[in-house]
Each structure stands twice: as C-alpha cells, then as structure tokens.
Amino acid sequence: MKVSIVIRCFNEEEHIGRLLSGVMRQSRADIDLEIVVVDSGSTDATLAIASRYPVEIIHMDSADFTFGRSLNLGCDHATGEFIVIASAHVYPVYKDWLTQLLQPFDDPEVALVYGKQRGNEVTKYSEKRIFAQWFPDQVMHTHDEHHPFCNNANSAIRKYVWEKLPYDESLVGLEDIDWAKRAIKLGHKIEYVPGAEIIHVHNEKPANLLNRYRREAVSLKQSFPEQHFSIWDLLRLFITNTSSDYYHAVFDKELTWKNLWEIPEFRLMQFLGTYLGFRQIGVLSGELKQRLYYPTGFSRASQNQEQDSRRKIDYSDEVENGK
C-alpha cells in the first residue's frame, strides 16, 4: 500500500519533530510511506528539524496561503493511493495509528477517514471537552451531506477522489467539512476511527481563539449559506457550555483556580467569534450545529479502557525545539 503523509506547517519547531518521530515509529510492514511537508514561510527551526527525517519539503509563499491551497499543493505532490493529512502540532499516541486510520479503506466506497483527538497538559479544559464531544471513544455512523463532520488535523483520503474534488482554496477554514460534504454528494462514505488517536496541541491566547472560531464560522456559512448564529445563540451556548464545563471539571478534578476564569474566557471567545463570523446569514440548525456547539450535558460517559493495553509511543527521549 503506497501512502503519503501531507503535513502543513508554519513556524512549528516546538511540535514537528515529535510528529515526525511518531510517524517513523509506526508499525507499517505493509505500507510504502512518503512524507510531504508543505511549509508556508517558516522563519524558525521548523525546516531544520524536518530535514532530519526522510521528507520532501514543498515551499509556498505565506501570502498565497489558505488551508485548501496548501493541501492541494501537498496532495498534488503526493504519489500515494491514500493521503494522510496531519497538522504539524499533533502527534500519534499509538504505534498502530496509521494502520487504524487506513483500515476503513477496505470498503471501496469510503473516501475519507478521520481519527480521535485529545489534548495534553497545556490544553485548556474547555478544549478538552470539545475534543471529547467531537471525537468520542465510540464509532459514529451519522455522516451525511447535512452532517459531514470530519477534521483534517488527523485524517486520510483517497487520492483519486481528491483529483475529482480538490479542496476549496477560497475558504478561510473548514475546508475539510466542505470537502466531505461534496464527497458524500458523489456517493462516497466518511468514517470515524477512535483507535487512530493523536494528541492535538493548542495553547492559544484569547485573541487567537476568537479569530479561529470567527474564521471557521465564515467558512461554515459559505458551505451552509442557509444558516446563521444569533446573539441569543451566543448567550445561550456560552451559559450552557460554561456550566457544563464547570460540572465536568469537578468530576475530573480539574476545577482549579486557573480554570475558574479560563473556562468562561475560552467559551466567550468561541461563541463571540462564531457570532461575528455568522451574523450575516440564515439559521444554523440540525445535527452539525449540535455537534459543533452544544455541550455534552451532565451525564458522565464511561471511559473506553480498551486501548490502554496497546503499546503507546514513548516520547520521553525526544529532543525538542531542535536542541
């Protein structure tokens, strides 16, 4: 099986070494692997670190960057039948991450597979709750053109489908959901594999959080132009999600003094950014809205322990930041 991994990066010296180390430690006896790094003008040690690994580095001007454009550039250079897409600030948890992510392609109708994401010690508690909601421990089967949820921080696609459906380069975010929606319309399937788990490192300042959710809302309304997000949505979802986060933080023993103020700050930036991106459009409704924005409520789902027996990758001996 020929597989290409496409990694988009810009000033990722803190993280890209761990990702590439995790890729090289994968159990991949039946996989012919190539790694394509698409860099959009890094000025730190990103490229020096990446060059220590067997990668092909593709350069693009930062002025030309969009998420879709960088992906199209990487996919065009990729020679694999399957293309694995990973953000530069993620790293795999288990040595069978690749095989888990690729297994659903045994079904010829599957065009896209995405895996589970979790945070680490720097991840804000509210974002941990979002990861648990968006990427549960159980397999999901609710993917259709009205609910084409997926995420390109940890995903894989068939190259021949991409050749028919390149990513929309005009979008400022959520190019993955737009692509999945179009693939489903052509009769393809989307699958979620919780066993293909990565750690997704986010530690953003409030202004960056606001901009991320504003940007994603602008893209969401481009893909779903009949929808909108009102001021009442902002207020209701801020209150319900903040309350839910506090509730779960108590049970998770993470209701620290830091989280007392960080939880409402995060949720305010999330929903204010969403409101700013959506305020010119119709009504956001249905399963996708439920998935993206509504809290998990006050029930406590049991945690899946099955994967604990699998061999995790030990990163303790890794050299960080090129030092």
ZADO-1210 file (C-alpha; in nm, 4 decimals, padded with zeros to 6 digits):
<atoms>
<atom x="00.0000" y="00.0000" z="00.0000" code="MET" pos="1"/>
<atom x="00.1517" y="00.3359" z="-00.1053" code="LYS" pos="2"/>
<atom x="00.0660" y="00.6069" z="00.1482" code="VAL" pos="3"/>
<atom x="00.1621" y="00.9741" z="00.1501" code="SER" pos="4"/>
<atom x="00.1511" y="01.1863" z="00.4655" code="ILE" pos="5"/>
<atom x="00.0912" y="01.5563" z="00.3970" code="VAL" pos="6"/>
<atom x="00.1861" y="01.7939" z="00.6792" code="ILE" pos="7"/>
<atom x="00.1136" y="02.1660" z="00.6609" code="ARG" pos="8"/>
<atom x="00.3381" y="02.3847" z="00.8731" code="CYS" pos="9"/>
<atom x="00.4393" y="02.7387" z="00.9607" code="PHE" pos="10"/>
<atom x="00.6813" y="02.8005" z="01.2497" code="ASN" pos="11"/>
<atom x="00.6165" y="02.4651" z="01.4170" code="GLU" pos="12"/>
<atom x="00.9602" y="02.3993" z="01.5708" code="GLU" pos="13"/>
<atom x="00.8025" y="02.3060" z="01.9055" code="GLU" pos="14"/>
<atom x="00.5975" y="02.0228" z="01.7596" code="HIS" pos="15"/>
<atom x="00.7002" y="01.8916" z="01.4185" code="ILE" pos="16"/>
<atom x="00.9884" y="01.6803" z="01.5490" code="GLY" pos="17"/>
<atom x="00.7601" y="01.4839" z="01.7775" code="ARG" pos="18"/>
<atom x="00.5075" y="01.4279" z="01.4960" code="LEU" pos="19"/>
<atom x="00.7750" y="01.3003" z="01.2559" code="LEU" pos="20"/>
<atom x="00.9285" y="01.0828" z="01.5266" code="SER" pos="21"/>
<atom x="00.5860" y="00.9311" z="01.5925" code="GLY" pos="22"/>
<atom x="00.5349" y="00.8679" z="01.2218" code="VAL" pos="23"/>
<atom x="00.8692" y="00.6883" z="01.1943" code="MET" pos="24"/>
<atom x="00.7781" y="00.4632" z="01.4892" code="ARG" pos="25"/>
<atom x="00.4583" y="00.3373" z="01.3293" code="GLN" pos="26"/>
<atom x="00.4062" y="-00.0345" z="01.2697" code="SER" pos="27"/>
<atom x="00.3907" y="-00.0252" z="00.8906" code="ARG" pos="28"/>
<atom x="00.5227" y="-00.3505" z="00.7453" code="ALA" pos="29"/>
<atom x="00.2755" y="-00.3391" z="00.4551" code="ASP" pos="30"/>
<atom x="00.2938" y="00.0383" z="00.3969" code="ILE" pos="31"/>
<atom x="00.5227" y="00.2119" z="00.1462" code="ASP" pos="32"/>
<atom x="00.5378" y="00.5556" z="00.3095" code="LEU" pos="33"/>
<atom x="00.6360" y="00.9009" z="00.1867" code="GLU" pos="34"/>
<atom x="00.6142" y="01.2264" z="00.3830" code="ILE" pos="35"/>
<atom x="00.5405" y="01.5612" z="00.2169" code="VAL" pos="36"/>
<atom x="00.5857" y="01.8760" z="00.4266" code="VAL" pos="37"/>
<atom x="00.4207" y="02.1910" z="00.2890" code="VAL" pos="38"/>
<atom x="00.5816" y="02.4938" z="00.4512" code="ASP" pos="39"/>
<atom x="00.4369" y="02.8411" z="00.4112" code="SER" pos="40"/>
<atom x="00.7375" y="03.0509" z="00.5041" code="GLY" pos="41"/>
<atom x="00.8662" y="02.9299" z="00.8416" code="SER" pos="42"/>
<atom x="01.1340" y="03.1520" z="00.9952" code="THR" pos="43"/>
<atom x="01.2206" y="02.9349" z="01.2967" code="ASP" pos="44"/>
<atom x="01.3882" y="02.5902" z="01.3124" code="ALA" pos="45"/>
<atom x="01.0925" y="02.4029" z="01.1604" code="THR" pos="46"/>
<atom x="01.2624" y="02.3134" z="00.8344" code="LEU" pos="47"/>
<atom x="01.5930" y="02.2255" z="01.0005" code="ALA" pos="48"/>
<atom x="01.4129" y="01.9790" z="01.2268" code="ILE" pos="49"/>
<atom x="01.2019" y="01.8356" z="00.9432" code="ALA" pos="50"/>
<atom x="01.5119" y="01.7844" z="00.7271" code="SER" pos="51"/>
<atom x="01.6448" y="01.5309" z="00.9786" code="ARG" pos="52"/>
<atom x="01.3711" y="01.2951" z="00.8655" code="TYR" pos="53"/>
<atom x="01.3046" y="01.1380" z="00.5217" code="PRO" pos="54"/>
<atom x="01.0663" y="01.4080" z="00.3991" code="VAL" pos="55"/>
<atom x="01.0092" y="01.6080" z="00.0842" code="GLU" pos="56"/>
<atom x="00.9697" y="01.9773" z="00.1648" code="ILE" pos="57"/>
<atom x="00.7447" y="02.1875" z="-00.0567" code="ILE" pos="58"/>
<atom x="00.7621" y="02.5658" z="-00.0210" code="HIS" pos="59"/>
<atom x="00.4794" y="02.8116" z="-00.0720" code="MET" pos="60"/>
<atom x="00.4644" y="03.1861" z="-00.0195" code="ASP" pos="61"/>
<atom x="00.2899" y="03.2814" z="00.3029" code="SER" pos="62"/>
<atom x="00.0979" y="03.5463" z="00.1088" code="ALA" pos="63"/>
<atom x="-00.0589" y="03.2687" z="-00.1005" code="ASP" pos="64"/>
<atom x="-00.1599" y="03.0547" z="00.1961" code="PHE" pos="65"/>
<atom x="-00.5032" y="02.9149" z="00.2535" code="THR" pos="66"/>
<atom x="-00.5665" y="02.5792" z="00.4194" code="PHE" pos="67"/>
<atom x="-00.7139" y="02.4431" z="00.0979" code="GLY" pos="68"/>
<atom x="-00.4330" y="02.5752" z="-00.1222" code="ARG" pos="69"/>
<atom x="-00.1589" y="02.4233" z="00.0930" code="SER" pos="70"/>
<atom x="-00.3425" y="02.0909" z="00.0984" code="LEU" pos="71"/>
<atom x="-00.3905" y="02.0915" z="-00.2771" code="ASN" pos="72"/>
<atom x="-00.0190" y="02.1591" z="-00.3220" code="LEU" pos="73"/>
<atom x="00.0715" y="01.8711" z="-00.0926" code="GLY" pos="74"/>
<atom x="-00.1801" y="01.6316" z="-00.2453" code="CYS" pos="75"/>
<atom x="-00.0574" y="01.7177" z="-00.5943" code="ASP" pos="76"/>
<atom x="00.2982" y="01.6183" z="-00.4975" code="HIS" pos="77"/>
<atom x="00.1829" y="01.3058" z="-00.3138" code="ALA" pos="78"/>
<atom x="00.2232" y="00.9793" z="-00.5057" code="THR" pos="79"/>
<atom x="00.0323" y="00.7525" z="-00.2671" code="GLY" pos="80"/>
<atom x="-00.3018" y="00.5894" z="-00.3321" code="GLU" pos="81"/>
<atom x="-00.4033" y="00.7220" z="00.0105" code="PHE" pos="82"/>
<atom x="-00.3131" y="01.0598" z="00.1573" code="ILE" pos="83"/>
<atom x="-00.2894" y="01.1008" z="00.5340" code="VAL" pos="84"/>
<atom x="-00.3308" y="01.4613" z="00.6461" code="ILE" pos="85"/>
<atom x="-00.1860" y="01.5766" z="00.9790" code="ALA" pos="86"/>
<atom x="-00.1404" y="01.9161" z="01.1400" code="SER" pos="87"/>
<atom x="00.2188" y="01.9876" z="01.2356" code="ALA" pos="88"/>
<atom x="00.1197" y="02.0325" z="01.6013" code="HIS" pos="89"/>
<atom x="-00.0223" y="01.6833" z="01.6519" code="VAL" pos="90"/>
<atom x="00.1491" y="01.3539" z="01.7305" code="TYR" pos="91"/>
<atom x="00.0236" y="00.9933" z="01.7350" code="PRO" pos="92"/>
<atom x="-00.0407" y="00.8153" z="02.0642" code="VAL" pos="93"/>
<atom x="-00.0068" y="00.4545" z="01.9452" code="TYR" pos="94"/>
<atom x="00.2216" y="00.2680" z="01.7085" code="LYS" pos="95"/>
<atom x="-00.0764" y="00.1448" z="01.5037" code="ASP" pos="96"/>
<atom x="-00.2151" y="00.4937" z="01.4367" code="TRP" pos="97"/>
<atom x="-00.1546" y="00.4626" z="01.0616" code="LEU" pos="98"/>
<atom x="-00.2982" y="00.1115" z="01.0259" code="THR" pos="99"/>
<atom x="-00.6043" y="00.2098" z="01.2299" code="GLN" pos="100"/>
<atom x="-00.6588" y="00.5198" z="01.0150" code="LEU" pos="101"/>
<atom x="-00.6251" y="00.3290" z="00.6884" code="LEU" pos="102"/>
<atom x="-00.8276" y="00.0163" z="00.7755" code="GLN" pos="103"/>
<atom x="-01.1723" y="00.1558" z="00.6735" code="PRO" pos="104"/>
<atom x="-01.0472" y="00.1969" z="00.3138" code="PHE" pos="105"/>
<atom x="-01.1067" y="-00.1766" z="00.2752" code="ASP" pos="106"/>
<atom x="-01.4551" y="-00.0511" z="00.1861" code="ASP" pos="107"/>
<atom x="-01.4160" y="00.0955" z="-00.1654" code="PRO" pos="108"/>
<atom x="-01.6940" y="00.3490" z="-00.1006" code="GLU" pos="109"/>
<atom x="-01.5010" y="00.5181" z="00.1820" code="VAL" pos="110"/>
<atom x="-01.3375" y="00.8432" z="00.0672" code="ALA" pos="111"/>
<atom x="-01.2334" y="00.9956" z="00.3991" code="LEU" pos="112"/>
<atom x="-01.1405" y="00.8635" z="00.7429" code="VAL" pos="113"/>
<atom x="-01.0660" y="01.0734" z="01.0499" code="TYR" pos="114"/>
<atom x="-00.9404" y="00.9770" z="01.3917" code="GLY" pos="115"/>
<atom x="-00.9692" y="01.0704" z="01.7570" code="LYS" pos="116"/>
<atom x="-00.8063" y="01.3805" z="01.9059" code="GLN" pos="117"/>
<atom x="-00.7163" y="01.4551" z="02.2652" code="ARG" pos="118"/>
<atom x="-00.5269" y="01.7347" z="02.4395" code="GLY" pos="119"/>
<atom x="-00.2208" y="01.7353" z="02.6634" code="ASN" pos="120"/>
<atom x="-00.1108" y="01.9184" z="02.9765" code="GLU" pos="121"/>
<atom x="-00.1219" y="02.2649" z="02.8109" code="VAL" pos="122"/>
<atom x="-00.4665" y="02.2183" z="02.6548" code="THR" pos="123"/>
<atom x="-00.7376" y="02.4370" z="02.8036" code="LYS" pos="124"/>
<atom x="-01.0055" y="02.2399" z="02.9838" code="TYR" pos="125"/>
<atom x="-01.2884" y="02.3621" z="02.7583" code="SER" pos="126"/>
<atom x="-01.0966" y="02.2448" z="02.4530" code="GLU" pos="127"/>
<atom x="-01.0542" y="01.9032" z="02.6152" code="LYS" pos="128"/>
<atom x="-01.4331" y="01.8916" z="02.6476" code="ARG" pos="129"/>
<atom x="-01.4671" y="01.9849" z="02.2785" code="ILE" pos="130"/>
<atom x="-01.2290" y="01.7069" z="02.1783" code="PHE" pos="131"/>
<atom x="-01.4289" y="01.4559" z="02.3850" code="ALA" pos="132"/>
<atom x="-01.7530" y="01.5740" z="02.2217" code="GLN" pos="133"/>
<atom x="-01.6295" y="01.5881" z="01.8644" code="TRP" pos="134"/>
<atom x="-01.4167" y="01.2733" z="01.8845" code="PHE" pos="135"/>
<atom x="-01.5854" y="01.0234" z="02.1192" code="PRO" pos="136"/>
<atom x="-01.4483" y="00.6843" z="02.2193" code="ASP" pos="137"/>
<atom x="-01.7238" y="00.5126" z="02.0206" code="GLN" pos="138"/>
<atom x="-01.7580" y="00.4752" z="01.6436" code="VAL" pos="139"/>
<atom x="-02.0117" y="00.7156" z="01.4874" code="MET" pos="140"/>
<atom x="-02.2327" y="00.6474" z="01.1862" code="HIS" pos="141"/>
<atom x="-02.4063" y="00.9846" z="01.1372" code="THR" pos="142"/>
<atom x="-02.2236" y="01.1250" z="00.8355" code="HIS" pos="143"/>
<atom x="-02.4333" y="01.2639" z="00.5511" code="ASP" pos="144"/>
<atom x="-02.4388" y="01.5841" z="00.3469" code="GLU" pos="145"/>
<atom x="-02.6248" y="01.7621" z="00.6294" code="HIS" pos="146"/>
<atom x="-02.3768" y="01.6327" z="00.8899" code="HIS" pos="147"/>
<atom x="-02.0422" y="01.5925" z="00.7085" code="PRO" pos="148"/>
<atom x="-01.8311" y="01.6363" z="01.0187" code="PHE" pos="149"/>
<atom x="-01.4604" y="01.5492" z="00.9990" code="CYS" pos="150"/>
<atom x="-01.1286" y="01.7145" z="01.0834" code="ASN" pos="151"/>
<atom x="-00.8089" y="01.7408" z="00.8812" code="ASN" pos="152"/>
<atom x="-00.5794" y="01.7575" z="01.1826" code="ALA" pos="153"/>
<atom x="-00.5932" y="01.3767" z="01.1738" code="ASN" pos="154"/>
<atom x="-00.7476" y="01.2287" z="00.8604" code="SER" pos="155"/>
<atom x="-00.6891" y="01.0288" z="00.5413" code="ALA" pos="156"/>
<atom x="-00.8419" y="01.0472" z="00.1935" code="ILE" pos="157"/>
<atom x="-00.8269" y="00.8580" z="-00.1349" code="ARG" pos="158"/>
<atom x="-00.6149" y="01.0468" z="-00.3848" code="LYS" pos="159"/>
<atom x="-00.8371" y="00.9646" z="-00.6828" code="TYR" pos="160"/>
<atom x="-01.1319" y="01.1266" z="-00.5038" code="VAL" pos="161"/>
<atom x="-00.9203" y="01.4354" z="-00.4346" code="TRP" pos="162"/>
<atom x="-00.8338" y="01.4502" z="-00.8052" code="GLU" pos="163"/>
<atom x="-01.2060" y="01.4871" z="-00.8731" code="LYS" pos="164"/>
<atom x="-01.2632" y="01.7130" z="-00.5725" code="LEU" pos="165"/>
<atom x="-00.9698" y="01.9408" z="-00.4900" code="PRO" pos="166"/>
<atom x="-01.0023" y="02.1437" z="-00.1714" code="TYR" pos="167"/>
<atom x="-01.1756" y="02.4812" z="-00.1977" code="ASP" pos="168"/>
<atom x="-00.8898" y="02.7314" z="-00.1857" code="GLU" pos="169"/>
<atom x="-01.1197" y="03.0270" z="-00.1196" code="SER" pos="170"/>
<atom x="-01.2249" y="02.9063" z="00.2271" code="LEU" pos="171"/>
<atom x="-01.0505" y="03.0520" z="00.5318" code="VAL" pos="172"/>
<atom x="-01.1177" y="02.7349" z="00.7338" code="GLY" pos="173"/>
<atom x="-01.3237" y="02.4144" z="00.7498" code="LEU" pos="174"/>
<atom x="-01.2021" y="02.3053" z="00.4083" code="GLU" pos="175"/>
<atom x="-01.2317" y="01.9506" z="00.5444" code="ASP" pos="176"/>
<atom x="-01.6069" y="01.9699" z="00.6162" code="ILE" pos="177"/>
<atom x="-01.6683" y="02.1334" z="00.2776" code="ASP" pos="178"/>
<atom x="-01.4725" y="01.8519" z="00.1057" code="TRP" pos="179"/>
<atom x="-01.6591" y="01.5825" z="00.2991" code="ALA" pos="180"/>
<atom x="-01.9937" y="01.7350" z="00.2068" code="LYS" pos="181"/>
<atom x="-01.9075" y="01.7287" z="-00.1633" code="ARG" pos="182"/>
<atom x="-01.7664" y="01.3745" z="-00.1428" code="ALA" pos="183"/>
<atom x="-02.0848" y="01.2476" z="00.0230" code="ILE" pos="184"/>
<atom x="-02.2928" y="01.4071" z="-00.2523" code="LYS" pos="185"/>
<atom x="-02.0982" y="01.1946" z="-00.5018" code="LEU" pos="186"/>
<atom x="-02.1914" y="00.8798" z="-00.3085" code="GLY" pos="187"/>
<atom x="-01.8773" y="00.8336" z="-00.1001" code="HIS" pos="188"/>
<atom x="-01.8655" y="00.7470" z="00.2704" code="LYS" pos="189"/>
<atom x="-01.6992" y="00.9175" z="00.5664" code="ILE" pos="190"/>
<atom x="-01.5769" y="00.7054" z="00.8585" code="GLU" pos="191"/>
<atom x="-01.4573" y="00.7872" z="01.2097" code="TYR" pos="192"/>
<atom x="-01.1987" y="00.5629" z="01.3807" code="VAL" pos="193"/>
<atom x="-01.1469" y="00.6316" z="01.7527" code="PRO" pos="194"/>
<atom x="-00.8494" y="00.3928" z="01.7595" code="GLY" pos="195"/>
<atom x="-00.6474" y="00.6297" z="01.5354" code="ALA" pos="196"/>
<atom x="-00.5667" y="00.8669" z="01.8203" code="GLU" pos="197"/>
<atom x="-00.3437" y="01.1739" z="01.8204" code="ILE" pos="198"/>
<atom x="-00.2606" y="01.4482" z="02.0704" code="ILE" pos="199"/>
<atom x="-00.3545" y="01.7896" z="01.9295" code="HIS" pos="200"/>
<atom x="-00.1582" y="02.0690" z="02.0969" code="VAL" pos="201"/>
<atom x="-00.3420" y="02.4009" z="02.1244" code="HIS" pos="202"/>
<atom x="-00.2410" y="02.6716" z="02.3692" code="ASN" pos="203"/>
<atom x="-00.3826" y="02.9854" z="02.2139" code="GLU" pos="204"/>
<atom x="-00.4234" y="03.3337" z="02.3518" code="LYS" pos="205"/>
<atom x="-00.7814" y="03.4711" z="02.3709" code="PRO" pos="206"/>
<atom x="-00.7382" y="03.6843" z="02.0579" code="ALA" pos="207"/>
<atom x="-00.6203" y="03.3811" z="01.8592" code="ASN" pos="208"/>
<atom x="-00.9154" y="03.1759" z="01.9860" code="LEU" pos="209"/>
<atom x="-01.1564" y="03.4488" z="01.8806" code="LEU" pos="210"/>
<atom x="-01.0018" y="03.4642" z="01.5349" code="ASN" pos="211"/>
<atom x="-01.0017" y="03.0836" z="01.4917" code="ARG" pos="212"/>
<atom x="-01.3731" y="03.0497" z="01.5648" code="TYR" pos="213"/>
<atom x="-01.4614" y="03.3603" z="01.3648" code="ARG" pos="214"/>
<atom x="-01.2680" y="03.2247" z="01.0655" code="ARG" pos="215"/>
<atom x="-01.4334" y="02.8833" z="01.0924" code="GLU" pos="216"/>
<atom x="-01.7799" y="03.0392" z="01.1161" code="ALA" pos="217"/>
<atom x="-01.7163" y="03.2409" z="00.7998" code="VAL" pos="218"/>
<atom x="-01.6272" y="02.9182" z="00.6193" code="SER" pos="219"/>
<atom x="-01.9213" y="02.7300" z="00.7685" code="LEU" pos="220"/>
<atom x="-02.1663" y="02.9850" z="00.6365" code="LYS" pos="221"/>
<atom x="-02.0038" y="02.9635" z="00.2911" code="GLN" pos="222"/>
<atom x="-02.0627" y="02.5869" z="00.2863" code="SER" pos="223"/>
<atom x="-02.4077" y="02.6134" z="00.4509" code="PHE" pos="224"/>
<atom x="-02.5366" y="02.9533" z="00.3303" code="PRO" pos="225"/>
<atom x="-02.8879" y="02.8995" z="00.4686" code="GLU" pos="226"/>
<atom x="-02.7635" y="02.9098" z="00.8287" code="GLN" pos="227"/>
<atom x="-02.6785" y="03.1712" z="01.0905" code="HIS" pos="228"/>
<atom x="-02.5813" y="03.2178" z="01.4530" code="PHE" pos="229"/>
<atom x="-02.7753" y="03.4775" z="01.6519" code="SER" pos="230"/>
<atom x="-02.6898" y="03.6810" z="01.9608" code="ILE" pos="231"/>
<atom x="-02.9301" y="03.4539" z="02.1501" code="TRP" pos="232"/>
<atom x="-02.7309" y="03.1516" z="02.0359" code="ASP" pos="233"/>
<atom x="-02.4192" y="03.3226" z="02.1673" code="LEU" pos="234"/>
<atom x="-02.5699" y="03.3898" z="02.5105" code="LEU" pos="235"/>
<atom x="-02.7431" y="03.0524" z="02.5462" code="ARG" pos="236"/>
<atom x="-02.4448" y="02.8459" z="02.4350" code="LEU" pos="237"/>
<atom x="-02.1991" y="03.0489" z="02.6428" code="PHE" pos="238"/>
<atom x="-02.4060" y="02.9865" z="02.9569" code="ILE" pos="239"/>
<atom x="-02.4815" y="02.6184" z="02.8916" code="THR" pos="240"/>
<atom x="-02.1284" y="02.5252" z="02.7859" code="ASN" pos="241"/>
<atom x="-01.9646" y="02.7156" z="03.0706" code="THR" pos="242"/>
<atom x="-02.1967" y="02.5481" z="03.3199" code="SER" pos="243"/>
<atom x="-02.1315" y="02.2069" z="03.1664" code="SER" pos="244"/>
<atom x="-01.7551" y="02.2627" z="03.1751" code="ASP" pos="245"/>
<atom x="-01.7638" y="02.3540" z="03.5434" code="TYR" pos="246"/>
<atom x="-01.9738" y="02.0454" z="03.6178" code="TYR" pos="247"/>
<atom x="-01.7384" y="01.8066" z="03.4375" code="HIS" pos="248"/>
<atom x="-01.4291" y="01.9791" z="03.5772" code="ALA" pos="249"/>
<atom x="-01.5490" y="01.8930" z="03.9282" code="VAL" pos="250"/>
<atom x="-01.5740" y="01.5217" z="03.8424" code="PHE" pos="251"/>
<atom x="-01.2444" y="01.5273" z="03.6524" code="ASP" pos="252"/>
<atom x="-01.0775" y="01.7016" z="03.9494" code="LYS" pos="253"/>
<atom x="-00.9718" y="01.9889" z="03.7232" code="GLU" pos="254"/>
<atom x="-01.1687" y="02.2759" z="03.8762" code="LEU" pos="255"/>
<atom x="-00.8558" y="02.4757" z="03.9579" code="THR" pos="256"/>
<atom x="-00.8299" y="02.8483" z="04.0215" code="TRP" pos="257"/>
<atom x="-00.6891" y="02.8805" z="03.6709" code="LYS" pos="258"/>
<atom x="-00.9854" y="02.7001" z="03.5156" code="ASN" pos="259"/>
<atom x="-01.2347" y="02.9118" z="03.7106" code="LEU" pos="260"/>
<atom x="-01.1532" y="03.2054" z="03.4824" code="TRP" pos="261"/>
<atom x="-01.0111" y="03.0188" z="03.1828" code="GLU" pos="262"/>
<atom x="-01.3344" y="02.8246" z="03.1159" code="ILE" pos="263"/>
<atom x="-01.5627" y="03.1288" z="03.0670" code="PRO" pos="264"/>
<atom x="-01.2872" y="03.3107" z="02.8801" code="GLU" pos="265"/>
<atom x="-01.2495" y="03.0240" z="02.6322" code="PHE" pos="266"/>
<atom x="-01.6249" y="02.9835" z="02.5805" code="ARG" pos="267"/>
<atom x="-01.6751" y="03.3575" z="02.5334" code="LEU" pos="268"/>
<atom x="-01.4057" y="03.3705" z="02.2650" code="MET" pos="269"/>
<atom x="-01.5533" y="03.0592" z="02.0992" code="GLN" pos="270"/>
<atom x="-01.9089" y="03.1869" z="02.0706" code="PHE" pos="271"/>
<atom x="-01.8281" y="03.5548" z="02.0180" code="LEU" pos="272"/>
<atom x="-01.6024" y="03.4524" z="01.7300" code="GLY" pos="273"/>
<atom x="-01.8762" y="03.2286" z="01.5915" code="THR" pos="274"/>
<atom x="-02.1295" y="03.5100" z="01.6158" code="TYR" pos="275"/>
<atom x="-01.9012" y="03.7553" z="01.4378" code="LEU" pos="276"/>
<atom x="-01.8475" y="03.5062" z="01.1556" code="GLY" pos="277"/>
<atom x="-02.2147" y="03.4147" z="01.1205" code="PHE" pos="278"/>
<atom x="-02.4038" y="03.7359" z="01.1765" code="ARG" pos="279"/>
<atom x="-02.4875" y="03.7977" z="00.8096" code="GLN" pos="280"/>
<atom x="-02.6585" y="03.4679" z="00.7302" code="ILE" pos="281"/>
<atom x="-02.9746" y="03.2446" z="00.7895" code="GLY" pos="282"/>
<atom x="-03.0372" y="02.9863" z="01.0745" code="VAL" pos="283"/>
<atom x="-02.7747" y="02.7357" z="01.1895" code="LEU" pos="284"/>
<atom x="-02.9590" y="02.4182" z="01.2807" code="SER" pos="285"/>
<atom x="-02.9554" y="02.0399" z="01.2726" code="GLY" pos="286"/>
<atom x="-02.7031" y="01.7755" z="01.3694" code="GLU" pos="287"/>
<atom x="-02.3968" y="01.9761" z="01.2647" code="LEU" pos="288"/>
<atom x="-02.4896" y="02.2612" z="01.4995" code="LYS" pos="289"/>
<atom x="-02.5491" y="02.0086" z="01.7769" code="GLN" pos="290"/>
<atom x="-02.2083" y="01.8532" z="01.7164" code="ARG" pos="291"/>
<atom x="-02.0120" y="02.1756" z="01.6880" code="LEU" pos="292"/>
<atom x="-02.1598" y="02.3870" z="01.9642" code="TYR" pos="293"/>
<atom x="-02.3895" y="02.2202" z="02.2156" code="TYR" pos="294"/>
<atom x="-02.2442" y="02.0849" z="02.5422" code="PRO" pos="295"/>
<atom x="-02.2491" y="01.7180" z="02.6314" code="THR" pos="296"/>
<atom x="-02.4878" y="01.7837" z="02.9209" code="GLY" pos="297"/>
<atom x="-02.4481" y="01.6465" z="03.2697" code="PHE" pos="298"/>
<atom x="-02.4205" y="01.2729" z="03.2103" code="SER" pos="299"/>
<atom x="-02.0850" y="01.1077" z="03.2665" code="ARG" pos="300"/>
<atom x="-01.9920" y="00.8671" z="02.9874" code="ALA" pos="301"/>
<atom x="-01.7741" y="00.5747" z="03.0860" code="SER" pos="302"/>
<atom x="-01.4210" y="00.5978" z="02.9503" code="GLN" pos="303"/>
<atom x="-01.3032" y="00.3404" z="02.6992" code="ASN" pos="304"/>
<atom x="-01.0189" y="00.1400" z="02.8552" code="GLN" pos="305"/>
<atom x="-00.9697" y="-00.0987" z="02.5638" code="GLU" pos="306"/>
<atom x="-00.6771" y="00.0885" z="02.4127" code="GLN" pos="307"/>
<atom x="-00.4825" y="00.1067" z="02.7389" code="ASP" pos="308"/>
<atom x="-00.3332" y="-00.2345" z="02.6651" code="SER" pos="309"/>
<atom x="-00.1942" y="-00.1200" z="02.3293" code="ARG" pos="310"/>
<atom x="00.1675" y="-00.0095" z="02.3109" code="ARG" pos="311"/>
<atom x="00.1943" y="00.3662" z="02.3349" code="LYS" pos="312"/>
<atom x="00.4796" y="00.5579" z="02.1773" code="ILE" pos="313"/>
<atom x="00.7332" y="00.6721" z="02.4367" code="ASP" pos="314"/>
<atom x="00.8386" y="01.0283" z="02.3537" code="TYR" pos="315"/>
<atom x="01.0373" y="01.0850" z="02.6713" code="SER" pos="316"/>
<atom x="01.3703" y="01.0562" z="02.4919" code="ASP" pos="317"/>
<atom x="01.2837" y="01.3051" z="02.2193" code="GLU" pos="318"/>
<atom x="01.4892" y="01.6223" z="02.1712" code="VAL" pos="319"/>
<atom x="01.2570" y="01.9205" z="02.1463" code="GLU" pos="320"/>
<atom x="01.2975" y="02.2550" z="01.9665" code="ASN" pos="321"/>
<atom x="01.5989" y="02.1381" z="01.7716" code="GLY" pos="322"/>
<atom x="01.8262" y="02.1457" z="02.0777" code="LYS" pos="323"/>
</atoms>
